[in-house]
Amino acid sequence: MTVNHADHTTPLRDRVPFGPVGPVGVLVDPATWRVALYQVLVIFPGLFWFFLIVGASAVSLALSLVVVGIPLLAVTLVLIRSAATLERQTLALALGVGIAQPYRPAPAGLRRRLRWFITDPATWKDLAYFAVLLPLGIVHLVVGLTLWTAAFAMVAAPILVMFDEPVLVLYEGFAVDTMPEAVLATLLGVFFTVGAAYASRGMGLMHARVGRTLLGTSEVDRLTAHAAHLQVSRARAVDAAEAERRRIERDLHDGAQQRLLAVAMELGRAQKKLDEDPEAVRELIESAHREAKAAIADLRNLARGIYPAILTDRGLDAALSALAARAPIRVDVSVEIVERPPAAVESIAYFTVAETLVNVAKHAGATEAVVAVVHRGDRVVVEVSDNGIGGAALHPGGGLAGLADRAATIDGTLTVASPPGGPTLIRAELPCVW
């Protein structure tokens, strides 16, 4: 089953319902007019798919008892799936609702695949959607045309009265045929237009819910997929922690530990020559001093690799600015976060940028990079782009794969867009609840 964990569409209910200047915000929101247009046009695909799919399904099921009905049934099921996929894209465009593909993984073999088509509940839910799409389309058309025709007629009342024909009849026994009445009708029409906009959006939400129910995954499937995703994330978190532990042990053994051992040996030699050769003792102590400072630098770098102090003390903006200052290429940093995110999110965001900048410096052949961190909804989005040669990918065991593992520990995602020739964009989306 394919589950979409990164839906970038904006549902109608999440858009500004009153706008920054009152109900006018609804009228200037492009989503309102997409829904209104969808109300008028949905009747046509409703008619087409109802007679084609529902009719073909009835015929193929009736003929499935004979040989000729089997291929017809297979073609019908493929048509249902294709039409449902197209309808999901239409709903995303018109209503801003992202619906993931709910189908089970396809098996190999023609006979097993046909059985997969027939036994998958998502197939019959798709068919149910196209069975109700026509009635929904009729309701959309009648309500939409009635509301918007009345709203536009009331707003345009002065123009209608000016040309005498046609005369606007609001209800039986009352017609707007004078300019004062037309002006009053226009004022009322403004309020009626806002009401029509809300009614259209409400019907859009209703249609979106029907689409999610019949074209999307069920609640049980969503919970099962989410549980599986969390299980994989937990396993990746354990692997990432183990890899980090091995890295720290290796860095300690190859770096600070060796230098401290050298310090001890130099001091031991100096102790033996303390009375015999004071000049040699001075050189040994100076050498031990240099090794001690190098060991301190190694430990400082190691501590920075675990969790930098500047990130704890001053936050993500200062920490990323420090990274940019140390980078061998020009790096522009933009952090647009009002409140500090949780420590886990800050840490993953920081190391995502740090590792990416290292890769840019080593492999990308870039001259500049841009780091952008923004807060969008319940997520912190980290983007690192460069003008290098491209070709970056999430190879198993690679640095970018390790970053993806880090993001997965908090149910985040990391994507790479790096066509040959560049540019490269690394994007991490990290769930964040303040």
C-alpha positions in Angstrom: 0.0 0.0 0.0 1.3 3.4 -0.9 0.8 6.1 1.8 1.4 9.7 1.2 3.2 11.2 4.2 3.8 14.6 2.7 0.7 16.2 1.4 1.4 19.7 0.4 -2.1 20.7 -0.6 -4.1 23.1 1.6 -7.6 21.9 2.4 -10.4 24.4 2.2 -11.0 24.4 6.0 -7.4 25.3 6.7 -7.4 28.3 4.4 -8.2 31.7 6.0 -12.0 31.5 6.3 -12.6 35.3 6.7 -9.4 36.6 5.3 -7.3 39.5 6.7 -10.1 41.9 5.9 -13.2 40.0 6.9 -15.5 37.9 4.6 -13.8 39.6 1.6 -11.0 37.1 2.2 -13.3 34.3 1.0 -14.2 36.1 -2.2 -10.5 36.9 -3.1 -9.4 33.3 -2.2 -8.8 31.5 -5.5 -10.0 28.3 -3.9 -13.5 29.7 -3.7 -13.7 30.1 -7.4 -12.1 26.8 -8.1 -14.8 25.1 -6.1 -17.5 27.2 -7.7 -16.2 26.2 -11.2 -16.0 22.6 -10.0 -19.7 22.7 -8.9 -20.8 23.6 -12.4 -18.5 21.2 -14.3 -18.6 18.1 -12.1 -21.9 17.0 -13.7 -20.1 16.2 -16.9 -17.5 13.7 -15.6 -20.3 12.4 -13.3 -22.4 11.6 -16.4 -19.5 10.2 -18.3 -18.1 7.9 -15.6 -21.5 6.8 -14.4 -22.6 5.4 -17.8 -19.2 4.1 -18.8 -17.9 2.6 -15.6 -21.1 1.6 -13.8 -22.6 0.3 -17.0 -19.5 -1.6 -18.0 -19.2 -3.0 -14.5 -22.8 -4.3 -14.6 -22.3 -5.9 -18.0 -18.9 -7.4 -17.2 -20.1 -8.9 -13.9 -23.2 -10.3 -15.7 -21.0 -11.9 -18.3 -18.3 -13.0 -15.9 -19.9 -16.5 -15.8 -18.8 -17.0 -19.4 -15.4 -16.8 -21.0 -16.0 -13.5 -22.8 -16.9 -11.7 -19.5 -13.4 -12.3 -18.0 -11.4 -10.0 -20.2 -14.2 -7.5 -20.2 -14.1 -7.5 -16.4 -10.3 -7.1 -16.4 -10.6 -4.1 -18.7 -13.3 -2.6 -16.6 -11.3 -2.9 -13.4 -8.3 -1.3 -15.0 -10.6 1.5 -16.2 -12.0 2.0 -12.7 -8.5 2.3 -11.2 -7.4 4.7 -13.9 -10.5 6.9 -13.5 -10.1 6.9 -9.7 -6.5 8.0 -10.1 -7.6 10.9 -12.4 -10.3 11.8 -10.0 -7.9 12.1 -7.1 -5.8 14.5 -9.1 -8.9 16.5 -10.0 -10.0 16.7 -6.3 -6.5 17.9 -5.4 -6.6 20.6 -8.0 -10.2 21.7 -7.4 -10.7 21.2 -3.7 -7.1 21.1 -2.3 -7.6 17.6 -0.9 -4.7 15.2 -1.2 -5.8 11.5 -1.3 -3.2 8.8 -1.2 -3.4 5.7 -3.4 -5.1 3.0 -1.2 -4.3 0.0 -3.3 -2.5 -3.1 -2.1 0.8 -4.1 -3.7 0.2 -5.8 -7.0 1.3 -9.5 -7.3 3.0 -11.1 -10.3 1.1 -13.1 -12.8 -2.1 -12.4 -14.8 -4.4 -14.6 -12.9 -3.2 -13.4 -9.5 -3.3 -9.8 -10.6 -7.0 -10.2 -11.7 -7.8 -11.8 -8.3 -6.0 -8.8 -6.7 -8.2 -6.4 -8.6 -11.3 -8.2 -7.6 -10.6 -8.8 -4.0 -9.1 -5.4 -3.1 -11.8 -3.4 -1.3 -10.4 -0.2 -2.8 -11.6 -1.3 -6.2 -15.2 -1.5 -5.1 -14.9 1.7 -3.1 -13.8 3.4 -6.4 -16.8 2.0 -8.1 -19.1 3.2 -5.3 -17.6 6.7 -5.7 -18.5 6.8 -9.4 -22.0 5.6 -8.6 -22.6 8.5 -6.3 -20.6 11.1 -8.4 -23.6 11.7 -10.7 -26.1 12.5 -7.9 -23.5 14.7 -6.2 -22.9 16.4 -9.5 -26.6 17.1 -9.9 -26.8 18.6 -6.4 -23.6 20.7 -7.1 -25.1 22.0 -10.3 -28.5 22.9 -9.0 -27.3 24.6 -5.8 -24.3 26.2 -7.4 -26.2 27.7 -10.4 -29.0 28.9 -8.2 -26.8 30.6 -5.7 -24.4 32.2 -8.1 -27.0 33.2 -10.6 -29.0 35.0 -8.0 -25.9 36.6 -6.4 -24.6 37.9 -9.8 -28.1 39.1 -10.8 -28.5 41.1 -7.5 -25.0 42.6 -7.8 -25.7 43.6 -11.5 -29.2 44.9 -10.8 -28.3 48.6 -11.7 -27.0 47.4 -15.1 -30.1 45.4 -15.7 -32.4 48.3 -14.7 -30.4 50.7 -16.8 -31.1 48.7 -20.0 -34.7 47.9 -18.9 -34.5 44.3 -20.1 -34.6 41.9 -18.5 -36.2 43.2 -15.3 -34.8 41.5 -12.2 -37.6 39.6 -10.4 -36.6 38.7 -6.8 -39.8 36.8 -6.1 -43.3 36.8 -7.4 -45.0 40.1 -7.0 -41.8 42.1 -6.5 -39.5 43.2 -9.4 -36.5 45.5 -9.2 -37.3 48.1 -11.9 -36.1 51.4 -10.4 -32.5 52.6 -9.7 -33.0 53.0 -5.9 -34.3 49.4 -5.7 -31.4 48.3 -7.9 -28.8 49.9 -5.6 -30.5 48.2 -2.6 -30.5 44.9 -4.4 -26.7 45.3 -5.1 -26.0 45.9 -1.4 -28.0 42.9 -0.5 -26.3 41.0 -3.3 -22.8 41.6 -1.8 -23.9 39.8 1.4 -25.6 37.1 -0.7 -22.4 36.6 -2.7 -20.4 36.0 0.5 -23.1 33.5 1.6 -22.9 31.8 -1.8 -19.1 31.5 -1.4 -19.4 29.9 2.0 -22.1 27.5 0.7 -19.9 26.5 -2.2 -16.9 25.9 0.1 -19.1 23.9 2.4 -20.3 21.7 -0.4 -16.7 21.4 -1.5 -15.7 20.1 2.0 -18.6 17.7 1.8 -17.5 16.4 -1.6 -13.9 16.2 -0.3 -15.0 14.0 2.6 -16.8 11.7 0.3 -13.7 11.5 -1.9 -11.5 10.7 1.1 -13.8 8.0 2.3 -14.3 6.2 -1.0 -11.1 7.0 -2.9 -8.7 7.0 0.0 -7.4 4.6 2.6 -9.7 3.5 5.4 -8.9 4.5 9.0 -7.7 0.9 9.8 -5.4 1.0 6.8 -4.1 4.4 7.7 -3.4 3.3 11.3 -1.8 0.1 10.1 0.4 1.9 7.6 1.4 4.6 10.2 2.3 1.8 12.7 4.4 0.2 10.1 6.1 3.5 9.3 6.8 4.1 13.0 8.3 0.6 13.4 10.6 1.3 10.4 11.5 4.7 11.9 12.3 3.1 15.3 14.5 0.6 13.6 16.3 3.3 11.7 16.7 5.3 14.9 18.4 2.4 16.6 20.7 1.9 13.6 21.5 5.6 13.5 22.3 5.7 17.2 24.5 2.6 16.9 26.3 4.2 13.9 26.8 7.4 15.9 28.2 5.5 18.9 30.7 3.7 16.6 31.7 7.0 15.1 32.4 8.6 18.5 34.4 5.5 19.6 36.4 5.6 16.4 37.1 9.4 16.6 38.1 9.0 20.3 40.4 6.1 19.5 42.0 7.6 16.4 42.1 11.2 17.6 42.1 12.4 21.2 43.1 9.0 22.7 46.2 8.8 20.6 47.2 12.3 21.3 46.7 11.9 25.1 48.8 8.8 24.9 51.5 10.8 23.2 51.3 13.4 25.9 51.7 10.8 28.6 54.7 9.3 26.8 56.4 12.7 26.3 55.8 13.5 30.0 57.3 10.1 31.0 60.4 10.7 28.9 60.7 14.2 30.4 60.5 12.9 33.9 63.4 10.5 33.3 65.6 13.3 31.8 64.6 15.9 34.4 68.0 15.8 36.2 70.2 14.8 33.2 69.2 17.1 30.3 67.0 20.1 31.3 67.0 21.4 27.7 65.6 18.1 26.3 63.0 18.2 29.1 61.9 21.6 27.9 61.5 20.3 24.3 59.6 17.3 25.5 57.3 19.4 27.6 56.7 21.8 24.7 55.8 18.8 22.5 53.5 17.4 25.2 51.9 20.8 25.4 51.3 20.9 21.6 49.8 17.4 21.7 47.6 18.4 24.7 46.2 21.4 22.8 45.6 19.2 19.7 43.8 16.7 21.9 41.6 19.5 23.3 40.8 20.6 19.8 39.9 17.0 18.8 37.6 16.7 21.8 36.1 20.1 21.1 35.4 19.0 17.5 34.0 15.7 18.7 31.7 17.5 21.2 30.6 19.8 18.4 29.7 16.8 16.3 27.6 15.3 19.1 25.8 18.5 20.0 27.3 22.0 19.5 27.3 24.3 22.4 26.2 27.3 20.3 23.1 25.4 19.3 22.1 24.9 23.0 23.0 28.5 24.0 21.8 30.6 21.1 19.6 28.5 18.9 19.4 27.4 15.3 20.0 30.7 13.6 23.3 31.4 15.3 24.4 27.8 15.0 23.7 27.7 11.2 25.4 31.1 10.8 28.5 29.7 12.5 28.4 26.7 10.1 28.1 29.1 7.1 31.1 31.1 8.4 33.3 28.0 8.5 32.2 26.8 5.0 34.8 27.1 2.2 32.1 28.5 -0.1 29.6 31.3 0.2 26.5 30.3 2.1 23.4 32.4 2.6 21.4 31.5 5.7 17.7 32.4 6.3 15.9 31.1 9.5 12.3 32.1 9.8 11.1 30.6 13.1 9.5 32.7 15.8 9.9 30.2 18.6 12.7 27.7 19.2 11.6 24.2 18.2 12.3 21.2 20.5 15.9 20.2 21.0 15.5 17.0 18.9 14.2 19.0 15.9 16.9 21.7 16.3 19.6 19.0 16.4 18.3 17.2 13.3 17.9 20.4 11.4 21.5 21.5 12.4 23.1 18.2 11.4 21.2 18.1 8.2 22.6 21.4 7.2 26.1 20.5 8.5 26.4 17.2 6.6 24.9 18.7 3.5 27.4 21.6 3.5 30.2 19.1 3.9 29.0 17.2 0.9 28.6 20.4 -1.1 32.2 21.4 -0.3 33.6 17.9 -1.1 31.6 16.7 -4.1 29.3 19.3 -5.6 31.9 21.6 -7.1 29.6 24.5 -6.1 30.5 28.1 -5.6 27.6 29.1 -3.3 24.8 27.5 -1.3 21.5 28.7 0.2 20.2 27.4 3.6 16.5 28.2 4.4 14.7 27.1 7.5 11.0 27.9 7.8 8.0 27.0 10.0 5.1 25.7 8.0 2.1 24.5 9.9 3.2 21.7 12.3 6.5 21.2 10.5 9.9 22.7 10.3 11.2 22.7 6.7 14.9 22.7 6.1 16.2 23.3 2.6 19.8 23.4 1.4 20.4 24.2 -2.3 23.6 24.7 -4.2 24.7 25.5 -7.8 26.9 22.5 -8.1 27.1 19.6 -10.6 24.2 17.6 -9.1 24.1 13.8 -9.1 23.5 13.5 -5.3 21.3 10.5 -4.2 20.2 8.6 -1.2 22.6 5.7 -1.4 22.3 3.1 1.3 25.1 3.7 3.9 25.8 7.1 2.5 25.8 10.5 4.3 22.4 11.5 2.9 20.9 8.2 3.9 22.2 8.8 7.4 20.4 12.2 7.4 17.2 10.5 6.2 17.6 8.0 9.1 18.0 11.0 11.5 14.9 12.6 10.2 13.0 9.3 10.4 13.7 9.1 14.2 11.0 11.8 14.7 8.8 10.7 11.8 10.3 13.2 9.5 11.3 12.9 5.8 14.2 13.9 3.7 14.1 14.2 -0.1 16.8 14.9 -2.6 16.4 16.6 -6.0 19.7 16.6 -7.8 19.6 16.1 -11.6 22.9 15.7 -13.4 24.3 19.1 -14.0 22.5 20.5 -11.0 21.3 22.4 -9.1 20.8 20.3 -6.0 18.1 20.7 -3.4 18.0 18.8 -0.1 14.7 19.2 1.7 13.9 17.9 5.2 10.5 18.1 6.8 10.5 17.6 10.5 7.3 17.3 12.6 7.3 20.0 15.3 4.7 20.8 17.9 5.4 23.9 20.1 
